[in-house]
Amino acid sequence: MAGRAVREEPVSTASGSLPDACSALVNGAAGIVGFDQQGRPFAVMGFTVAHGKIVAIDILADPARLRELDLSLLND
């Protein structure tokens, strides 16, 4: 339930809020992909989980590196 509540809130950035974000597998691990107004990936957050808790969050917003990621969006 908590993951769903977080996912439904806009992801805040220095330039404002992302219009859409969804759960994803980022290189095989849990994450969130934020999309810009044109529907392109704008930023990715990858989570490292240990013993059922998030212990690290990696954020990537470099367009060139985003194109190299293996992203699998998850259905609700």
Beta strands, then each sheet from edge to edge (+ up, - down):
strand 1: 12-13
strand 2: 16-17
strand 3: 20-26
strand 4: 29-35
strand 5: 41-50
strand 6: 53-60
strand 7: 71-73
sheet 1: 1+ 2-
sheet 2: 6+ 5- 4+ 3- 7+
end
